């Protein structure tokens, strides 16, 4: 991770049964577009665990809060939210951290 990536986002998504493959497809598209088109996005990991097919975690690293705010305005962000919203069993848990 870049030394300039100081703003970290951890987003946990609880999915409905049978939705993991479709959700992962959208998450990987969002991650790829973020890394390719957002200079302030330094890392975007899509994480799963073999113990729980209904849990997906996104680990994202940005230069700062402003870079994350820019991410939420990018053309690929709304389609990700719109497509994955019906796949969720509960609202996502999103936490913000600062790298020290």
Helices and strands as residue ranges (DSSP letters): E 7-14, H 20-37, E 41-49, E 52-62, H 65-71, H 75-85, E 93-98
